[in-house]
Amino acid sequence: LPPPPPPPPPPPEATPQAAPEAEEDGGEEEAHRRLRQEESCSLAEALRLMERYARSERVQRAGLHALGRLAQDAAQLRPLCVAATAVVIEAACRFRGSCAIQRLAMSAMGNIAYVRAVAALILPDAVPVVLQAMVAHPTDAKV
C-alpha cells in the first residue's frame, strides 16, 4: 500500500494589517474614529465597517467595543443578532493569538446573548468560539 498523503499545510496566521482596499482609500482611520464615537454609528454600520476592515486589528478592537455597546439596544440587535455574532466570530478567529481581541470578543458575545431569545438563536455558533478562546489562552482568567 502506498503511504498516505502528507497533511495539508496549516493556514497562514492572519496579521493585524489593513486590507488592501483599506490602504488605498485611507478609510481605516475614519472607520476607527466612527466606531469609537458613541453616537456616531448604528449597529448595522458598525457591522459593515468591521466586515470591510476585517484584517485591521485596530478597527476590529474598536468595532468589538462598539458592538458591545450597541448590543444593549434590543430593537437594533434583534434583526441583526446573527450578523453581529458572525462578525464577532470572524474577529475572534482571525486574531486567535490576540488576547485583547479574545477578551473583547467574549464581552461582545455576552452582550449580544444577553437577550434570552437571541442567546438561544446564536448558541450553536457562539459556544465553539468561546471554547476556542479559552483553550487558546488558558492562563488568562478574563477570557
Summary of the structure (lengths in Angstrom):
residues: 143
radius of gyration: 16.5
end to end distance: 46.7
largest distance: 65.7
contacts: 423
relative contact order: 0.13
helix: 67%
strand: 0%
